[in-house]
């Protein structure tokens, strides 16, 4: 880094829109005069339900509260604000939901600005055409995508790279609200648009997209600053109670990654094998040496969710040491008695019955290396998924009753196998979705993400 190097400052107000932006951190970050605000608003971490159902996993009141701070800062300072994966899952209803909140804030505060709305939802017929052309390949789902699966999905979204953001900036957008987007692209887009290294911009984006997760101490939602130069970038938490260290920043390379040296993106592959981290001062870390290998073909990850049924659960506790010792035989007996009680229903065809046992292997399931139960009590979650709501409720009610009264060797009482913390004990959870599309699709950079310009 030389004295003549260009520089650009990016402020990521938080790691997720709607998780809360500390006002003091935001104020400190704005003192560094950032040229752009960028924030991620979505994730697949909460599971497929939100994509399938078309609702946000973030709370509307909290999203509005965060937007008030972001729009105030961007509007008063005449700097752009970029938001990616609107509404959590980035589909059409999620995008419309977030635009509605933006309009509400703008109307209440008399803001007027030029906005770009970038759709992240992909028409099913377009995806089917790509399937027929052989331009879709498996990613994390170990099966080829078929036209039947495309049609079964409620909606399909694609993780856009920097190109749609740059196109919107070219059109003079002061606010960009994008559908499903690659997390790092939301931060990387503006520096790339300004001519900075794609490798450094994307690496900085990967760190800033989680806000202050790359700073110590790691607690709560908070802001992070990125300063990019021609040959390096620096990261710093504006919160004076936090610091970035080489360990805290480098550790972010392990986050959601099977390989800490490689990050696959629509434009190519980010290569961290030559990356260097250095403590620039007591609160900032300098990063350089990251490389980028351009892809031979431009691909994006597409995500689709399909409805598979209705879920009902019961939560119970087990404290009897005798039952704990005979748990597997007991649960097998419960399954058999339920099948006998409901002869007109067939397990795995008409319903799925699952037992989640916390205190044994409720988190890791068959991957749990500790096979011995060491707790004096267990938490049991009974889950029933069925195509029909009434079937799900009926089976769960029978399972709960059978589990409460089934006998086992050494049992001393005639009832009371389970302790229920809630009444009613059976809890309807609503529709159940699964990711049935998690594939890569070959496209042109701006082929799938139409931009609508509007005055807000």
Secondary structure, DSSP 8 states (H G I E B T S, - for coil): --TT--EEEEEE--SSTTS---HHHHHHHHTT--SEEEEEEE-STT-THHHHHT--SS-HHHHHHHHHHHHHHHHHHT-EEEEEEEEET-SHHHHHHHHHHHHHHHHHHT---EEEEE--B--HHHHHHHHHTT-EEESSSSS---HHHHHHSSEEEE-B-SHHHHHHHHTT-SEEEESSB-HHHHHHHHHHHTT--HHHHHHHHHHHTTGGGGSBS--S---EEEEEESS-EEEE-SSTT-B--HHHHHGGGGTT-SSTTEEEETTEEEE-TT-EEEE-SSSEEEEE--EEEE-SS-EEEEEEEEEEEEEEEEEEEE--HHHHHTHHHHHHHHHHHHHHHTTTS-BTTTBEEEEEEETTTTTTGGG-S--S---S-EEEEEEEEESSHHHHHHHHHHHHHHHHH---TT--SSS---EESSSS-EEEEEEEEEEEEEEEEE--TTSS--EEEEE-
